[in-house]
Amino acid sequence: MNYDSLRGCALFLLDMDGTLYLGDEVFDGAVDFIGALAAAGRRYIYLTNNSSRAGEDYITRLRKLGFPCGPENVFTSGMATGMYLKTRHPGEKVYAVGTPAFERELASYGAELTQNDDATVVCVGFDTTLTYEKLDRAVHFLRRGAAFIAANPDWVCPMPAGEVLPDCGSICALLTAASGAKPHYIGKPNRSMVDIISEMTGVENSAICCVGDRLYTDIAVAVNAGAVSVLVMSGETTPEDLAASATKPDYVLADVAELAKILEG
């Protein structure tokens, strides 16, 4: 196989859950892969749809797991959502269905969060602190015509031993069933995630490589943005999923350790 387009990439956007680690289990060779990128002068950004943590939380978590990471190396769907609210819904009252970290992330971009009856926007993330009261309030606002914004469309968050957690997409499906409203998703596969990073870094989309384990987010965002895509089979996607999918990656590899060998070759 010809790997020229892969080796020509200057910036790698790396999914985390299912790509570099599962839970607190770091995949063999994942930390060395980051070192290989840095040694070759290639830039990297940890790009995640997981909106349950803020960007600063990921810096702490990644360093704890042994990965080099600074503020310039992290971009989350929560950060992109905060930017979206700032530009598309400035000054509006936002009812957030998310973790305290998600709320902090939105507030850091100027979002005016409210618990009162004046919300005109419902903003949903991967809420591991979800309560029935939050769902009740969100449905109340949505049925009254509030804008429905969601950080990421993922149905589940993969966990070790084949387990999963219900993710933002599943929460939104419940809210849609109860209210009739459909969300506008900000995170992958929305190409804005790549476009924003391209603008921030000065690297053209065609020289960006998206690496991840999910066809409908990690690979789809690359296809939508005109970037190079690498699917690693270390997370959610099965061979059967890949065969049945209309969305096809440029490259299919076992894991990021295999990707490191190709880039070094």
C-alpha positions as CSV (number, residue, x, y, z in Angstrom):
1,M,0.0,0.0,0.0
2,N,1.1,3.6,-0.8
3,Y,1.5,5.6,2.4
4,D,2.8,8.8,0.8
5,S,-0.3,10.9,1.7
6,L,-0.1,9.6,5.3
7,R,3.7,10.3,5.6
8,G,3.1,13.8,4.1
9,C,0.8,14.9,7.0
10,A,2.1,17.6,9.2
11,L,-0.5,17.5,11.9
12,F,-2.2,14.5,13.5
13,L,-5.6,14.9,15.2
14,L,-5.8,12.0,17.7
15,D,-8.9,10.5,19.2
16,M,-8.2,9.2,22.7
17,D,-10.8,6.7,24.0
18,G,-10.4,3.5,22.0
19,T,-7.4,4.9,20.1
20,L,-4.7,5.7,22.7
21,Y,-6.3,4.0,25.7
22,L,-9.5,2.4,27.1
23,G,-10.4,3.7,30.6
24,D,-7.1,3.9,32.4
25,E,-5.5,1.2,30.3
26,V,-2.9,2.7,27.9
27,F,-2.4,0.7,24.7
28,D,1.0,-0.7,24.1
29,G,3.1,1.6,22.1
30,A,0.7,4.6,22.4
31,V,3.1,6.8,24.4
32,D,6.0,5.9,22.1
33,F,3.8,6.8,19.1
34,I,3.5,10.4,20.5
35,G,7.2,10.5,21.0
36,A,7.8,9.4,17.4
37,L,5.6,12.2,16.1
38,A,7.4,14.8,18.1
39,A,10.8,13.4,17.1
40,A,9.9,13.7,13.4
41,G,8.7,17.3,13.9
42,R,5.1,16.4,13.3
43,R,2.5,18.3,15.3
44,Y,-0.3,16.6,17.2
45,I,-3.5,17.5,18.9
46,Y,-5.6,15.2,21.1
47,L,-9.1,15.7,19.6
48,T,-12.0,14.2,21.5
49,N,-15.7,14.1,21.3
50,N,-15.8,13.3,25.0
51,S,-17.5,16.4,26.5
52,S,-17.6,15.1,30.1
53,R,-14.2,16.7,30.8
54,A,-12.9,20.2,30.1
55,G,-9.7,20.8,28.2
56,E,-7.7,21.4,31.3
57,D,-8.9,18.1,32.7
58,Y,-7.5,16.3,29.7
59,I,-4.1,17.9,30.1
60,T,-4.0,16.5,33.7
61,R,-5.4,13.1,32.7
62,L,-3.1,12.6,29.7
63,R,0.0,13.5,31.7
64,K,-1.0,11.2,34.5
65,L,-1.3,8.4,31.9
66,G,2.2,9.2,30.6
67,F,1.4,11.2,27.5
68,P,3.2,14.5,26.9
69,C,0.5,17.3,26.7
70,G,0.2,21.1,26.9
71,P,-2.7,23.4,26.4
72,E,-1.8,23.6,22.6
73,N,-2.3,19.8,22.3
74,V,-5.9,19.5,23.4
75,F,-9.2,20.3,21.6
76,T,-12.5,19.0,22.8
77,S,-16.1,19.0,21.5
78,G,-16.9,21.1,24.7
79,M,-14.4,23.7,23.6
80,A,-15.9,23.8,20.1
81,T,-19.4,24.0,21.6
82,G,-18.4,27.0,23.7
83,M,-17.1,28.7,20.6
84,Y,-20.3,28.0,18.7
85,L,-22.5,29.4,21.5
86,K,-20.3,32.5,21.7
87,T,-20.7,33.2,17.9
88,R,-24.3,31.9,17.2
89,H,-26.1,32.5,20.5
90,P,-24.4,35.5,22.2
91,G,-26.1,36.8,25.3
92,E,-28.7,34.0,25.4
93,K,-29.5,32.0,28.5
94,V,-28.3,28.5,28.3
95,Y,-29.6,25.4,30.2
96,A,-26.8,22.9,30.2
97,V,-27.2,19.1,30.5
98,G,-23.7,18.1,31.3
99,T,-21.0,17.6,34.0
100,P,-19.7,20.5,36.1
101,A,-16.5,20.4,33.9
102,F,-18.7,20.8,30.8
103,E,-20.5,23.8,32.4
104,R,-17.1,25.4,33.3
105,E,-16.0,24.9,29.7
106,L,-19.0,26.6,28.3
107,A,-18.8,29.4,30.8
108,S,-15.1,30.0,29.9
109,Y,-16.3,31.0,26.4
110,G,-18.9,33.4,27.9
111,A,-22.0,31.2,27.9
112,E,-24.6,32.6,30.3
113,L,-25.8,29.4,32.1
114,T,-29.1,29.4,33.9
115,Q,-31.3,27.2,36.1
116,N,-34.2,29.5,35.8
117,D,-37.2,29.6,33.4
118,D,-35.5,32.0,31.0
119,A,-33.4,29.5,29.0
120,T,-33.6,29.9,25.2
121,V,-30.9,27.3,24.5
122,V,-30.5,23.7,25.7
123,C,-26.9,22.5,25.4
124,V,-26.2,18.8,26.0
125,G,-22.9,17.0,26.6
126,F,-21.8,13.6,27.7
127,D,-23.3,13.9,31.2
128,T,-22.0,11.3,33.7
129,T,-23.9,13.3,36.4
130,L,-27.3,13.0,34.6
131,T,-30.4,13.2,36.7
132,Y,-34.1,12.9,35.9
133,E,-34.6,16.5,36.9
134,K,-32.1,17.6,34.2
135,L,-34.0,15.7,31.6
136,D,-37.4,17.1,32.8
137,R,-36.1,20.6,32.6
138,A,-34.5,20.2,29.2
139,V,-37.7,18.7,27.7
140,H,-39.6,21.7,29.2
141,F,-37.4,24.2,27.4
142,L,-37.3,22.3,24.2
143,R,-41.1,22.0,24.0
144,R,-41.2,25.8,24.4
145,G,-38.9,26.2,21.3
146,A,-35.4,26.5,22.8
147,A,-32.5,25.9,20.4
148,F,-31.1,22.3,20.8
149,I,-27.3,22.2,20.7
150,A,-25.3,19.1,21.5
151,A,-21.6,18.6,21.9
152,N,-21.2,15.2,20.3
153,P,-23.3,12.5,18.6
154,D,-21.6,9.5,20.1
155,W,-24.1,6.8,21.2
156,V,-21.7,5.2,23.7
157,C,-18.3,5.7,25.3
158,P,-16.2,2.6,25.1
159,M,-14.8,1.1,28.3
160,P,-12.5,-1.8,29.2
161,A,-13.7,-5.4,29.0
162,G,-16.2,-4.6,26.2
163,E,-18.4,-2.4,28.4
164,V,-19.8,1.0,27.3
165,L,-21.3,4.1,28.9
166,P,-24.4,5.9,27.4
167,D,-23.0,9.0,25.7
168,C,-24.4,12.3,24.5
169,G,-26.1,10.9,21.4
170,S,-28.1,8.5,23.6
171,I,-29.1,11.3,25.9
172,C,-30.2,13.4,23.0
173,A,-32.2,10.5,21.5
174,L,-34.3,10.4,24.7
175,L,-34.8,14.2,24.7
176,T,-35.8,14.0,21.0
177,A,-38.3,11.3,21.8
178,A,-39.8,13.3,24.6
179,S,-39.8,16.7,22.9
180,G,-39.8,16.2,19.1
181,A,-36.8,18.5,18.8
182,K,-33.7,17.4,17.1
183,P,-30.2,18.5,18.1
184,H,-27.5,20.4,16.1
185,Y,-24.3,18.5,16.9
186,I,-21.0,20.4,17.1
187,G,-18.4,17.7,17.5
188,K,-17.1,15.1,15.1
189,P,-18.3,14.4,12.3
190,N,-19.0,18.2,11.9
191,R,-16.0,19.4,9.8
192,S,-15.9,22.6,11.9
193,M,-13.7,20.7,14.4
194,V,-11.0,20.3,11.7
195,D,-11.6,23.7,10.1
196,I,-11.1,25.5,13.5
197,I,-7.9,23.7,14.1
198,S,-6.6,24.3,10.6
199,E,-7.3,28.1,11.1
200,M,-5.5,28.0,14.5
201,T,-2.4,26.1,13.3
202,G,-2.1,27.3,9.7
203,V,-2.0,23.7,8.5
204,E,-4.2,22.9,5.4
205,N,-6.9,20.3,5.9
206,S,-5.2,18.1,3.2
207,A,-2.1,17.9,5.4
208,I,-4.0,16.9,8.5
209,C,-4.5,13.3,9.5
210,C,-7.4,12.2,11.7
211,V,-6.8,9.0,13.7
212,G,-9.5,7.2,15.6
213,D,-11.5,4.1,16.2
214,R,-15.0,5.2,15.1
215,L,-16.3,5.4,11.5
216,Y,-19.2,7.7,12.2
217,T,-17.2,10.4,14.0
218,D,-13.4,10.1,13.6
219,I,-13.4,8.9,10.0
220,A,-16.4,10.8,8.9
221,V,-15.0,14.1,10.2
222,A,-11.9,13.6,8.0
223,V,-14.0,12.7,5.0
224,N,-16.2,15.8,5.5
225,A,-13.1,18.1,6.0
226,G,-10.9,16.7,3.2
227,A,-8.3,15.4,5.6
228,V,-6.5,12.1,5.6
229,S,-8.1,9.3,7.8
230,V,-6.7,6.4,9.7
231,L,-9.0,3.9,11.4
232,V,-7.4,1.9,14.2
233,M,-9.1,-1.4,15.1
234,S,-8.3,-1.0,18.8
235,G,-11.7,0.4,19.9
236,E,-15.3,0.4,18.9
237,T,-15.3,-0.5,15.2
238,T,-15.4,-4.2,14.2
239,P,-14.5,-5.7,10.8
240,E,-18.2,-6.2,10.2
241,D,-18.9,-2.6,10.9
242,L,-16.2,-1.5,8.5
243,A,-17.5,-3.8,5.7
244,A,-21.0,-2.5,6.1
245,S,-20.1,1.2,6.3
246,A,-20.5,3.6,3.4
247,T,-17.8,5.8,5.1
248,K,-14.4,4.4,4.3
249,P,-11.1,5.4,5.8
250,D,-8.0,6.0,3.8
251,Y,-6.1,3.5,5.9
252,V,-7.0,0.7,8.3
253,L,-4.4,-0.3,10.9
254,A,-4.4,-2.4,14.0
255,D,-3.4,0.3,16.4
256,V,-1.3,3.5,16.7
257,A,1.9,1.4,17.2
258,E,1.5,0.1,13.6
259,L,1.0,3.7,12.5
260,A,4.2,4.7,14.2
261,K,6.1,2.1,12.3
262,I,4.7,3.3,9.0
263,L,5.6,6.9,9.7
264,E,9.1,5.9,10.7
265,G,9.5,3.7,7.6
